[in-house]
Amino acid sequence: MPSTKSPAEVSGTTAEKYDGFTAEERAAMKDHASEQKKATARRGSSRAEKAAAEERDVLAKIAEMPEADRVLAERIHGIIRTAAPDLAPKLWYGMPAYARDGKVVCHFQSAEKFKSRYATLGFSDQAALDDGAVWPTAFAVRELTEADEERIGALVRRAVGR
C-alpha cells in the first residue's frame, strides 16, 4: 500500500516554506544595482578617472565595515594591490573585489555581510587556481599572520598567472 506521507515526512525532514531572498541577499542585490548605476554615470570619464573612482568606492566600503572586518579588508586590499597591481579594485554586490578586463578574479566578503562567523576571500572561475579535479575557491579569514599574508599574495599571483 502506498504511503500517504509527504516526501519530507518520509525522509524525516521538515519542509520549510521558501520566503524568497534574505534581507542580506536583497541588500547585496541593491548594492549591485547601485554599482551598475555608478558605472553607467562614469561612462564619459577617462579610464584613469573611472579606476580612481572605483578604488575610492572600494576604500569607502572597507571604511564602513565593523573594525574586525575592516582591518582584514584593508590588509587584504594591500596584499592584492601589491601582488597583482593590474587587478582593478571595484565593488561587486557591495563587496571589495578585484577584476581583470572587467571580470572579477577575487573578492573579500566581510563576516558581517551575511552574518557569518568569519570573513571570506573568494576567487572566481577567472582565477587560474586550477589544481587537478578539485581545488578551493574560497578561504575563511579570521586573522592574518605574516605567513597568511604571504600565502594570500602567492594565491593572488597564481590567480592572475604569475
Phi and psi in degrees as a GROMACS rama.xvg file:
@    title "Ramachandran Plot"
@    xaxis  label "Phi"
@    yaxis  label "Psi"
@TYPE xy
-65.8846  148.232  PRO-2
-73.2892  145.672  SER-3
-99.7569  3.8054  THR-4
-83.035  150.619  LYS-5
-72.4584  160.759  SER-6
-55.461  -36.9049  PRO-7
-65.7015  -39.2083  ALA-8
-69.1265  -38.1789  GLU-9
-65.5207  -42.5447  VAL-10
-78.8896  -10.6873  SER-11
86.9827  5.77565  GLY-12
-99.3936  163.411  THR-13
-105.857  137.254  THR-14
-80.0831  124.638  ALA-15
-96.65  141.636  GLU-16
-75.0555  132.134  LYS-17
-83.0173  119.071  TYR-18
-105.227  16.2953  ASP-19
91.3222  -157.381  GLY-20
-74.5031  149.674  PHE-21
-72.6436  166.386  THR-22
-59.6403  -38.5402  ALA-23
-66.6017  -40.301  GLU-24
-66.22  -41.0137  GLU-25
-63.6095  -40.8655  ARG-26
-62.735  -40.8855  ALA-27
-63.6964  -39.4403  ALA-28
-66.9532  -37.6459  MET-29
-65.1109  -40.2849  LYS-30
-59.0714  -44.4242  ASP-31
-63.2612  -41.9824  HIS-32
-62.4076  -41.2278  ALA-33
-63.5195  -41.0775  SER-34
-61.9115  -40.6446  GLU-35
-64.9562  -39.4707  GLN-36
-63.839  -42.7328  LYS-37
-62.603  -42.2202  LYS-38
-62.5099  -40.5637  ALA-39
-64.0601  -41.8871  THR-40
-66.0818  -24.9482  ALA-41
-90.2212  4.22841  ARG-42
-55.6896  -35.2573  ARG-43
-81.7096  -6.4042  GLY-44
-79.6568  159.453  SER-45
-71.3073  163.936  SER-46
-59.1829  -41.9229  ARG-47
-65.0828  -40.6284  ALA-48
-64.2576  -42.4374  GLU-49
-62.5874  -45.1136  LYS-50
-62.7213  -42.6245  ALA-51
-64.9976  -41.0733  ALA-52
-65.9881  -41.032  ALA-53
-66.4166  -38.6455  GLU-54
-66.216  -40.2059  GLU-55
-59.7816  -41.5167  ARG-56
-61.1119  -43.0498  ASP-57
-63.9852  -46.7442  VAL-58
-64.3492  -36.3889  LEU-59
-65.8093  -41.1005  ALA-60
-64.3489  -41.2616  LYS-61
-62.2313  -42.3344  ILE-62
-62.6863  -26.3944  ALA-63
-78.2685  -15.3271  GLU-64
-70.5939  153.861  MET-65
-58.1908  153.405  PRO-66
-50.4043  -48.6768  GLU-67
-60.0823  -45.0752  ALA-68
-68.4209  -39.4936  ASP-69
-61.3562  -45.0799  ARG-70
-60.3586  -46.1817  VAL-71
-62.9195  -45.9906  LEU-72
-63.1558  -40.5282  ALA-73
-62.8672  -43.892  GLU-74
-67.6362  -41.7397  ARG-75
-67.0281  -38.5181  ILE-76
-57.2529  -47.1739  HIS-77
-62.5432  -41.7837  GLY-78
-62.1687  -47.032  ILE-79
-65.5519  -43.5994  ILE-80
-63.3936  -32.3672  ARG-81
-78.721  -45.574  THR-82
-71.3795  -32.7692  ALA-83
-143.76  73.1965  ALA-84
-61.9183  -16.5778  PRO-85
-80.6553  -11.2227  ASP-86
-75.1127  133.212  LEU-87
-93.3152  122.888  ALA-88
-65.6425  141.525  PRO-89
-159.922  160.661  LYS-90
-87.3168  141.309  LEU-91
-138.768  107.989  TRP-92
53.5291  37.825  TYR-93
79.2416  11.3314  GLY-94
-116.987  146.193  MET-95
-62.8315  129.348  PRO-96
-137.842  165.983  ALA-97
-136.642  122.861  TYR-98
-123.685  156.084  ALA-99
-124.297  127.452  ARG-100
53.9467  37.6574  ASP-101
81.2895  -4.26741  GLY-102
-106.356  127.11  LYS-103
-64.382  130.016  VAL-104
-99.7679  -42.1283  VAL-105
-150.169  162.189  CYS-106
-152.199  158.559  HIS-107
-111.604  126.601  PHE-108
-113.661  117.439  GLN-109
-67.5471  153.294  SER-110
-61.4742  -35.7435  ALA-111
-67.6281  -29.4292  GLU-112
-52.5171  -48.852  LYS-113
-121.457  25.8509  PHE-114
55.8657  45.9965  LYS-115
-94.2095  164.01  SER-116
-86.322  -4.67719  ARG-117
-149.342  154.238  TYR-118
-77.4926  164.439  ALA-119
-135.03  137.175  THR-120
-106.089  114.492  LEU-121
-114.256  152.027  GLY-122
-122.085  139.713  PHE-123
-89.0254  -179.187  SER-124
-70.8407  -6.61041  ASP-125
-77.5265  -16.5018  GLN-126
-80.0132  134.358  ALA-127
-86.3766  63.2726  ALA-128
-104.967  4.86785  LEU-129
-50.947  132.206  ASP-130
-148.393  86.875  ASP-131
77.249  -144.767  GLY-132
-92.518  -16.6263  ALA-133
-141.353  132.944  VAL-134
-154.673  154.87  TRP-135
-74.8189  145.812  PRO-136
-123.537  -2.2323  THR-137
-144.959  145.178  ALA-138
-130.722  129.175  PHE-139
-71.7724  139.404  ALA-140
-132.344  117.862  VAL-141
-113.279  -27.5306  ARG-142
-160.05  166.328  GLU-143
-128.977  120.086  LEU-144
-93.8351  173.199  THR-145
-60.4362  -39.9203  GLU-146
-63.939  -39.8908  ALA-147
-63.4296  -41.6282  ASP-148
-61.8924  -42.2428  GLU-149
-63.272  -41.5595  GLU-150
-63.0983  -44.0549  ARG-151
-63.8867  -43.4913  ILE-152
-57.9209  -43.3979  GLY-153
-64.9007  -41.9608  ALA-154
-61.7223  -43.8031  LEU-155
-65.6351  -44.0906  VAL-156
-59.6228  -42.3129  ARG-157
-66.2034  -39.1163  ARG-158
-60.3605  -32.7347  ALA-159
-99.4443  7.80319  VAL-160
83.0442  31.9616  GLY-161
